[in-house]
Structures are given as C-alpha cells and as structure tokens.
C-alpha cells in the first residue's frame, strides 16, 4: 500500500523563476514525474539535463503537489489557482 502524504501548499506566491522553469519544461513536452525526478536530481547532485534553476528545483521538490497539479490541469502559470499558490 502506498504511504499517504498530506497535501503541502506554499504560504507565499509561486516565485518567478519557478513559473519560468515550469513553463519551459511544459513547453518542451516533459511529464510531471520526469520533471520532478530531474528536480530531485539537481537538488541532490547539482546536475540535471533539463532543469536549469536550482532554486526552482528546490521549490518544486518541496511542493511536489503543485508541480503535479500544474502539469495535469495545465495551469496558466501567470494566473495559477489561488488555493494552490498561497496567494
């Protein structure tokens, strides 16, 4: 059985570098799981083939649920749902 993870929402709005990174990765056609794994890899090793911003990667790893929902629901990152972004 998979372990239950509580939904973690940010208290502050999504940073600009996160919006830019997510927009670029979605435009390139990557899926959320692959992006999340690349973000974890960048945070742990300092290297990634697709993610360029380490601060964005840290935010996306911390708020995995936001990353997954943004990809699945194809959010407009300039106007993401307020209940998910801490605004």
C-alpha positions, 0 to 999 in steps of 0.5 A: 500500500502506498504511504499517504502524504498530506497535501503541502501548499506554499504560504507565499506566491509561486516565485518567478523563476519557478513559473519560468522553469515550469513553463519551459519544461511544459513547453518542451513536452516533459511529464510531471514525474520526469520533471520532478525526478530531474528536480530531485536530481539537481537538488541532490547532485547539482546536475540535471539535463533539463532543469536549469534553476536550482532554486526552482528545483528546490521549490518544486521538490518541496511542493511536489503537489503543485508541480503535479497539479500544474502539469495535469490541469495545465495551469496558466502559470501567470494566473495559477489557482489561488488555493494552490499558490498561497496567494 
